[in-house]
Amino acid sequence: MRLLEFTVAALLAAPVLALAEDPPARQNYFNDPFQQITDGLPACPTPPGPEITEAEMRAEAHGRSERGGSCYRDGRCRLPNAYLYDREIIPRVKIAVDADGRFAKTTRFWALGQRRWVTLRGCVSTATEAVELERLVKGLDDVEAVVNQLTVRPPSAN
């Protein structure tokens, strides 16, 4: 009877133990640049960066290679891979926003570079700021597209 009780207890505990396992490690396998640009809304949470699991990295690797190289093959890029631009573009986003001067005290956001696409993540005080930031970043050399994921969070909400 004890063996049966032990077996039942072990079977019931297995799902709980599986839930207790650590989630897969996440890291920035592709070294995509992710930089905080402003810090004017302190209560705005830090958005997720480009960290992925090893399984996600393996699933994405071929597609990234294809998308990165197609830009050069199509004659739209001077560098052989579109991802090579990102390390230059993201610091220029910070420089442009700082030089503009309108957003330092009213926004808290990050910029992520992937394949000449800049994703803006974080908080702005008004919808107009989100539009103006997108326009500013779109105007930078080598930026192909801007993905605006900024959230409007008025200063009174902080």
Beta strands, then each sheet from edge to edge (+ up, - down):
strand 1: 26-27
strand 2: 34-36
strand 3: 52-53
strand 4: 107-114
strand 5: 117-124
strand 6: 145-152
sheet 1: 1+ 3-
sheet 2: 2+ 4- 5+ 6+
end
